[in-house]
Amino acid sequence: MNRKKIVAGNWKMNTNLNEAVDLINTLKTTTKQFSAIEKIVFPPFTFLKTVTDSLQNETSFFAGAQNCSEYVKGAYTGEVSAEMLSSVKCKFVLVGHSERRTYFKETDEQLVLKIQQAFKNNLQVIFCFGEVLEERKSEKHFDTVKKQLENVLKNFSEKDIDKIYLAYEPVWAIGTGETATPQQAQEMHAYVRKVIGEIFSNKAAENISILYGGSCNAQNAKELFACADVDGGLIGGASLKADDFCKIIASF
Ligand code: PGA
């Protein structure tokens, strides 16, 4: 097994230009010693080129976009295409984040199209999924996650799956301060790996990186990252503070 260790920061709709520049400059310096860990930040679109320019000489620190359009180009006011992202040296794109599924009503069909656009433009994908509180309370969380994975990933080949990291983000843990316990995270990550094995192969299951997201912070990252099937974290709130993000990276 030689899965990468990954820590990704989703800045969401936060920072202005000065703050984004300060954050990336600080992170570049403070995370230098962690060259064995892949670091990815997802700034707002407006600051993406500034951040990719700043990271151009880095070998283990990359930038990604929080979303991309399912369309190629044209009359889609307000949208940003995968080709545009690629042209500013963006390397990753988040697809299927629960905030986009919930507030912007993104469907599985749209997520498939977005991933196709990402691949056509040489972007790697972090595919997010996770159950809501009701589903966990009624013990439907495994079924929900299986459906979310199958509905989208079945449209891709085993070769494509190399370009995808998965991010299990229980919706009840996102931005709430309530994180999954290491047991809950490990149990779900092992299950996700089993589902990937069923859709593709044991090899694909073994190789795919699965991040945990949802109130992961400098205090709880260590025990989450110690779980056998947790390969890193997708961090929201705590990724906006350089010191916290750095401590999370140091938790491996
Ligand atoms: P959070 O967000 O760390 O603030 O809970 C995680 C995410 O939405 O990716």
Residues whose N, C-alpha, C, O or C-beta is under 5 A from the ligand:
A	BS01	PGA	N10 A173 I174 G175 T176 G213 G214 S215 C216 L234 I235 G236 G237
